[in-house]
Amino acid sequence: MPNDELTDETVIWRYMSFSRFASMLHEGNKLFFARPFKFDDRWEGQYPPSYLRNTKKYAEEKGFPFDEFEADFAKRL
């Protein structure tokens, strides 16, 4: 680890505040999932373009109608 010191303003986790993390540990038996549309990275939580291409190739090889896959992808987005 570098010798740089962390300040109080240093972000060490970008999906939740420390108070939310501590609350989650204290309450127990609960999980927190950040909403992907709040992420700074617009691609976070998205399928890579290669996934759709590979799925289309797989569907063609197996004789599955690709329009069903496309409809499923549209619902997920």
Secondary structure, DSSP 8 states (H G I E B T S, - for coil): --S----TT--S-SSS-HHHHHHHHHH-S------GGG-SSTTTTS--HHHHHHHHHHHHHHT--HHHHHHHHHHH-
